[in-house]
Amino acid sequence: MSRRQRPTRRVLPALCAAAAALATVAAATPAPATTASGALDDTYYQEALGKTGPQLKSALHSIISDQSTVTYSQVWEALKDTDEDPANPSNVILLYTGRSQSKTSNGGNAGDWNREHVWAKSHGDFGTSTGPGTDLHHLRPSEVGVNGVRGNKDFDNGGSEVADAPGNFTDSDSFEPRDAVKGDIARMILYMAVRYEGDDAFPDLEPNDKVNNGSSPAIGRLSVLKQWSDEDPPDTFEKHRNDVIYDQYQHNRNPFVDHPEWAEAIW
């Protein structure tokens, strides 16, 4: 090899540095969201990509309506999996208080946890029948007393702090959850609005921008829910919950956990 052809001592370190830089860029590039079935955007959400507005909502409705169901009694056991405390597998995390509590302390007595319908079941009068009344994507463990305070109130900012649930506020017509789950609440409400469109014997659920919706199949306040979704993006707990429901129970997903930007694209 001639002197001109031989790499110099200066060239070799430069080549190594360039290769290392490329490896760093590749590692920093986020991979597509995946589940056991492969990349979500290449499989599960393929028919929704590139759409906005009513077309996106319709596409997502078709996708997530393909699901299995559970009974209301089966919800008890399902929540012990979906909301398991990652630091203590004997406990669940309660939605509004954030408290870690024994899985076995579920029931209707003071201090127990029960099944909170985030989309209040009276908003559309669907009760606890299999369907919206048992859909795990909006059912969460909640301390009995705090669940009673929330009742069937719409979601909005303001009010007085809830006793024994710091960070939660309520007034006569609305409930404001703690900051750490505001986005979770919003994405559960938007899921319900896309999943239940009135074409399967259940009411057409829609968010609106008011409170005091009563028994109408509507919940507000949409502008606040969108703000909450922006300010509190999906965290590891919420993403894991979505995966458990998809893999083990209903085999459908909350698209707003996987793609929070779709809330703005539709509403």
FENSULFEN-V860586 format. One record per backbone hydrogen bond with DSSP energy under -1.0 kcal/mol. NH is the residue of the N-H (numbers start at 1). CO is the residue of the C=O. E is the energy in kcal/mol with one decimal. If there is no record, write none. Layout:
BEGIN
<<NH CO E> <NH CO E>>
END
This chain:
BEGIN
<<6 2 -1.4> <12 8 -1.7> <14 10 -1.2> <15 11 -2.5> <16 12 -2.3> <17 13 -2.4> <18 14 -2.3> <19 15 -2.2> <20 16 -2.3> <21 17 -2.2> <22 18 -2.2> <23 19 -2.1> <24 20 -2.1> <25 21 -2.2> <26 22 -2.4> <27 23 -2.2> <28 24 -1.8> <29 25 -1.1> <35 38 -1.7> <38 35 -1.8> <40 33 -2.4> <43 39 -1.0> <45 40 -2.9> <46 43 -1.1> <48 45 -1.8> <49 45 -1.2> <51 48 -1.7> <53 265 -2.7> <56 52 -1.1> <57 53 -2.3> <58 54 -2.5> <59 55 -2.1> <60 56 -2.7> <61 57 -2.3> <62 58 -2.0> <63 59 -1.9> <64 60 -2.9> <65 61 -1.5> <67 65 -1.4> <68 250 -2.9> <78 74 -2.2> <79 75 -2.7> <81 78 -1.4> <82 78 -2.8> <83 79 -2.1> <84 81 -1.0> <85 91 -2.5> <88 85 -1.3> <91 88 -2.4> <92 101 -2.9> <93 83 -2.4> <94 99 -2.7> <95 141 -3.1> <98 94 -1.8> <101 92 -2.7> <103 90 -2.7> <105 102 -1.5> <107 113 -2.2> <112 109 -2.3> <113 105 -1.8> <114 142 -2.9> <116 140 -2.8> <118 138 -2.7> <120 118 -1.1> <123 120 -2.0> <124 122 -2.0> <124 215 -1.0> <126 121 -1.6> <129 126 -1.3> <134 131 -1.5> <138 135 -1.8> <140 116 -1.8> <142 114 -2.0> <144 112 -2.6> <147 143 -2.8> <148 144 -2.0> <149 145 -1.7> <150 146 -2.5> <151 147 -2.5> <153 150 -2.3> <155 220 -3.1> <156 175 -1.3> <160 170 -2.7> <162 168 -3.0> <165 162 -1.9> <168 165 -1.8> <169 176 -2.7> <170 160 -2.2> <171 174 -1.9> <175 154 -1.9> <176 169 -3.5> <181 178 -1.6> <182 179 -1.1> <185 181 -2.6> <186 182 -2.2> <187 183 -2.6> <188 184 -2.0> <189 185 -2.2> <190 186 -2.4> <191 187 -1.9> <192 188 -2.1> <193 189 -1.8> <194 190 -1.5> <195 191 -3.0> <196 192 -2.3> <205 196 -1.8> <206 217 -1.9> <208 219 -1.9> <216 213 -2.0> <218 216 -2.5> <219 206 -1.1> <222 208 -2.8> <225 221 -2.4> <226 222 -2.5> <227 223 -1.6> <228 224 -2.7> <229 225 -2.3> <230 226 -1.9> <231 227 -2.4> <232 228 -2.1> <239 235 -2.4> <240 236 -2.6> <241 237 -2.3> <242 238 -2.0> <243 239 -1.9> <244 240 -2.5> <245 241 -2.2> <246 242 -1.9> <247 243 -3.2> <248 244 -2.8> <249 245 -1.1> <250 245 -1.3> <251 245 -1.8> <257 254 -1.5> <258 254 -1.2> <259 255 -2.8> <262 259 -2.0> <263 260 -1.6> <265 261 -1.5> <266 262 -1.4> <267 263 -2.8>>
END
